[in-house]
């Protein structure tokens, strides 16, 4: 059972001492905080751990401390019922609330889940960092909803509510351990959850809500390049898929989406949202105009392969859900014998997580593989700035990390020379024609 009492802490530059309240929670767990009152040690009883009642002022102080300790006991009982964390920040807030002091923490506002809900509820008016745009994307909102549910599960694991003031170094270490060792989340996913945690804390701080001093120092992490599995379909494999005799309508349809996806380099959501309204011609050349959902960037992708143009203009594929798309992609690639054994991660229905291992490639193909195939297949054949404009990556370093390639200055130089020679040859031919 918790006990509440008082002790004096000497003030170096004064003859008086500060009155601190402390809570003993057992097993050496003691929380100590200032009450805001001072007293001369001569007026303090070491027996009662209260002021001596020698005059009206001391009697008044005695009564105030008794009322405070009674209030703290009440709040301890409520905190235990609600499963709240009792720590120094909690005690500081209880003291400030009891004495109705300015600058007190609103208990509900200080809850981590309250802050996540605030961001979700105000998603349409939030300014996007680094841009002049307002409003979070649907995918980002879904990300916050997922994070909210994750935190609810972690609170259930802790058997208490999490406050922003609780998020210190120790909390982050325990949260990371829970993510990776108990829940078996991947390195990248766990790192993203820490990013979310830091973002929530910093957003709350901007709005004047008290957070733990450690929160701005939360560090994320991700897989290093050599540990990342990049699953793509080569041009040769795409030809096998393209020429395979198929009889099932859903596989014929998903093949169309696959072939288009590997030629336009867009995310799965943007690919499957394509309609004929996205098509137009520039000087008799077909192009696709897309506004990317995640970044809001407007991109234009030229179509130069005849069979892709034919699919888009004559046999446009019918719409399909992303979930079915990912399943049918695997079925299609299995039908086409895309079964080279490669290392990667795939979802385990029993564990409800992705697991690492060596699998036939068709088991690892997803909508994301199409975008990576485009970027990988055309890298070093098309200038990287052009590819980045199509994929929507903001920096070359991000693009190269995405396809798992180091920056190759020699290849860039060779490509430059090749393009310059082609330009000079074209100029010479034009002069000869004149």
N, C-alpha and C positions, 0 to 999 in steps of 0.2 A: 504493500500500500504506500502511496506517495505521502511524503510529509513536507510541510511548508514551514520555513522559519527564517530568521533574520540574523545577519552578522554585520559587523563594522569593518570597513576598509579605510585605512588611514589616507588622508589627503596630504601629499608631501608639502604643499605650500600653505597649509592651514592647520590650526589647532583642532579643527573639527574633523570628523570622519563621515564618510558616506555610509548610508544604511542600504545594504544589499539584501534582497530577498533570494532565498535559494530553495529549490525543490529537489528532494532526494527521491529518486525513482527506483532505488535498490541497485545492488551489484555495482556500486561505485559510480552510478550514473547520477551526477549532481549538476543542476543548471543554476547559474548565478547571474542576477541582473540588478542594476541600480534601481532603487525606488524613486530617486529624485530628491530624497530628503537627506539632510545632514544633521549631525548631533555631536555635542561634546562627549568624549568617552566617559567623562565623570558623571554624565547624566544617563548612562546606559547600564542596564542590569545584565550581567553575564549569566545570571540564573534564569530569568524569564525570557532573556533575549528580546527584550522590549525596553522602551524608555522608562526610567524611574518616574513615578507620578508625584513629583515634588511641587509642581506648579501647574497652572491652567494650560500653558503652552505644551508642556510635556504630556499632560493628560490627553489633550487634543491629538497629539502625534501618536500616542499609544492607541487611541481609538481608530485612527486612520489606518494604522498598520494592521490592527485586528480585522477591520472591514476588508482590507486588501487581501489578507490571507484567506478569509472566508470566501471571497470572490474567486480567488485562485483555485481553491478546492472545488468550487462549483464548476469552474471552467475545465478542470482536469477530468471531472466526471463526464462532462459533455464531450470532451475530446476523445475519451476512451470509448464512449458509446458510438461516436461518429467515425472512429478509427483514424483520428488525426495524429500527425507527428507532433510530439511535445519536445520542443527544443528551445534554444535561447531566443530565436526570433519569435516563436510562439509566445514565450513568457513576456518578452518586451511588448508585444502587441496587447496582451492581456492587461499589463500594467497601464499602458497608455489609454486603453479603452475604459478601464475602471475610473481613471482620473479625468477622462474626457479631454485628453491633451491633444493639441494640434499635431498633425503629421502622423497620426496613428494609421496603421495599415487596415484597410478593409479586408476582413477575413475571406469573404467570397471573391473579391477582386484578386487576391493573392493566390488563389488556386490555379494550378497549371491548366486544368481543364477549362476553367472560366476564360482564360486568355486564348486558348485554342478556339473556343466557341465564338469569342469576340471577332477573331480573324475570319472565321467562316461566315459569320453573320454580316460582316462588312466587306466581303470579298469583292463586291462589284464597285466599291469606291476606293479600294486600295491602290496606291500608286505603284507601278512596276519599277523596281530599282533599275537605274541606268537608262530609263526611257521617259518620255512625256506621257505615256499611256496610263490609263486608269482601268482597274478591273483585272482580277486574277483569272487565268484560264480554267476551264472546267477540270482539266487534269490536275492542276495545282490545288484546286478546291478538294477534289477527290483525295489528293495526297494528305491534306490536313484532316479530312474526315477519317482516313485510315490511321493517321497518327493519333487522333483523339481516341479512337477505339483501342489502339495499342496501349495508350497511357491508362485507360480504364482497366485493362487487363493487368498492367503492372501494379496499379493501385490495389487490385484484388489480391495480387501476389504479396504485396507489402502489408495488406490489411489496414491501409490508412490512405488518407488523401495526401496529395503532393502539393506543397506550396512553392512558389518561386523562390522564397527565401531558404528552402531546403536544398536547392540545387547547388551543392558544393562539390569539391573534388571527389570526396568519398561517394556521394550520390551518383556522380557520373560513372565512376569505376564500377559500382554495383549494377547500375542500369546497363552498362556495356556488357558486363558478365552475363546478365540475365538474357540480353538479346542474343548473344553469340553462343553461350554454353547451355543455357536452359531451353531457349526457344529455337536454337540452331539456325538463326538467320545468317545470311551471307555477310561477308566483310563489307561489301558495298552497301547493302541494305542497312546494316547496323550503322555505318558511317552517315548515311542519309538521315537516319533517325536522330543522331546527335546534331546534325545540321539543323534539323527542325527544332530541336530543343533549344539550341542557341538562338535561333531566329525568334522564337516565341518570347524568350527572356528579354532580348534586346528590344523587341517591339513594345513590350510592357514597360521597360525602363523609359523609352521615349515618351510614353504617356504618363509618366510620373509615378508609376507603381514600383514599389520597392522590390528589388531582386537581390539574390546573393552576390557578393562581390566577385565570386569566382566565375559566375555564369558567362561573362564576356570572353573568358579564357578557354571555353570548351573547344576542344580540337576534334575535328572529324578525321576520317581516314578512308582509304579505298585500296583495292587490289593494285599491286604494282603490275606493270605491263606484262612481265614474264609469267605472271600467274593467271592472266586473263585469257579465256578461250574465245577466239573469234570464229564464229561459224558462218561460212559463206558458201555460195554456189558459184563455181567457175563458169566461164563461157562454155567450156566443153560440156559441163553438166547441164547447163541451160539448154544446149542443143539437144541433148538426150531427152530432156523433159519435153521440149517443144515437139519433137518428132515421134514421141511415144503414141502408139495407138491406144486410145481410151474409149470406153463404151459408157461409163457412168457419167451422167449429166453433171453431178456436183463436182466431180474431178476435172471435167472439161472446163467448167466455170472457174474453179480455183486456179487452174493452170493459166488462164487468161490473166487473172489478178497477179499471179506470181511473175509472169513474163513482163507485165506492165511495171510491177514494183521494182524489178531488178534493172529497169531502164530509166526510172524517174527518181529513185533515191529518196523517197519520202517515208515518214513514219506511217505505221499501220493505220492509224486513225485517219490521216489525211488521204492515204491511198484509197481506203474503202469508202470514203465520202465523195470520191470523184463522180461526176456526172458529165454528160455531153456538154453541159453549160460551161465546163472548164476548158473546152477545146476552142481553138481559133487558129487562123492561118496568118503567117507572116511571109509575104512574097512566095506563096505556094508551099511553104513549109509548115507542117503542123506543130503547134506548141500547146503546152498545158499551163494554165495559170492557176496557182494555188496560194491561198493564205494559210500559212502553217498555224495549226491550233496552238501548239506549245509556245512558239516564239512571237506569233503575230506577223512574221515576215512574209512579204509578197515575193514569190519566186515564179519564174517562167522557165519551163523545161522544154527544150526542143526535142522532137521525135524524128529520128533519122532512119530507123529500121523499118522497112516496108511492112513486115508482119505485125509490128506493134501498131503502126498507123491503121492497118486493116482491122485489127481487133477493136481499136478505139472508134473507128468510124463505121464499121460494118457489123461487128459482132460484140458490141459493148457488153461486158459481163454484168450479170444481175447482182444486186446488193446482197451482202452476207454479213453476219455478225462477226466481230473480232474473235470471239471464242470458237465459233465453228471454223473460221478461217484458219486459225492455228492448228486445229485438229485435222482439217482436210489437207493442209500443207504437208503434214506428216504422212497422211495416207497416200497423197499423190507421189511424194518422193520415194516412198516404199514401193509403190507400183512401178516406179521408174528405176528401181534398183540403185538408188543413191544410198548405198549401204556401207561405204568406207567407214571403218571403225576410227573414231576420233575422240579426243578428250573434251569434256564439256560438262554442263550441268543440266539436269532435267528435273521436272516436278515429280515428287514421290507422293502418291495419293495416301499412303499409310502414314508417312511422317508429316504430310502437309507442308513440305518444304522442298526446295531444290537441293538435289544431292549431286556431288561431283563423281565422275567416273569416266570410263571409256564405253561409248555407245555407238551403234550404227548412226551415221550422220542424219538419216531421215528422222530419227527420234528427237533431234535437237533443232530442227528447222522451225522457225517461228516467223511471224510477220517482220520482226526486227532484222532477220537474216537477209531480207530482200534489200533493205537500205544499205546494210553493210556490204552486200555483194556488189551493188552499184559503185559504192565508194572504193572498194578494194579492186574491182576489175578495171576501173578507169584510171586509178592512181598511176602516175608516171606516163600515162598516155595522153591525158588531158591536163592542162595547167591546173595546179591545185586551187588557185583563187577562183577559177570557174566552177570547179567541183564544190567548193565551199558555198558559193552563191546558190547552188542547186540544193545541197543538203541542208543548208541553213546554219551550219556551224559558224560561230562568231570569230574564231581564231584558227589559224593553221595548226597550232599545237593541239587544240581540242580535236580537230579532224584526224590528225595523225594518231593520237591516242585512241580515238574511236575505232580505227582500223588496225591498231596494234603495230604501227610502223614508225621507225625512227626517222628523223629529218635527214634526207639524203641530198646534200648539196651538189654532189657530182651528177646525180641524175637530173636535178634541176638545171644544171649547166648544160648537160647534153640535150635536154628538151628545148632549152632556149636556142641552142645552136641549130637544132633541127628546124625549129619554126622560122628562124632568121633565114636559113638556106631556102626554105620553101617560099618565103617572102621575096628573096632576091631572084629566085628562079621565075617567079610569077612576074616580077618587074622586067626581067630580061626578055621574057616571052612577049610581054606587051610592047616593048621597044622594037622587037623584031617585027611584030605585026604592023607597027606603024611604018 
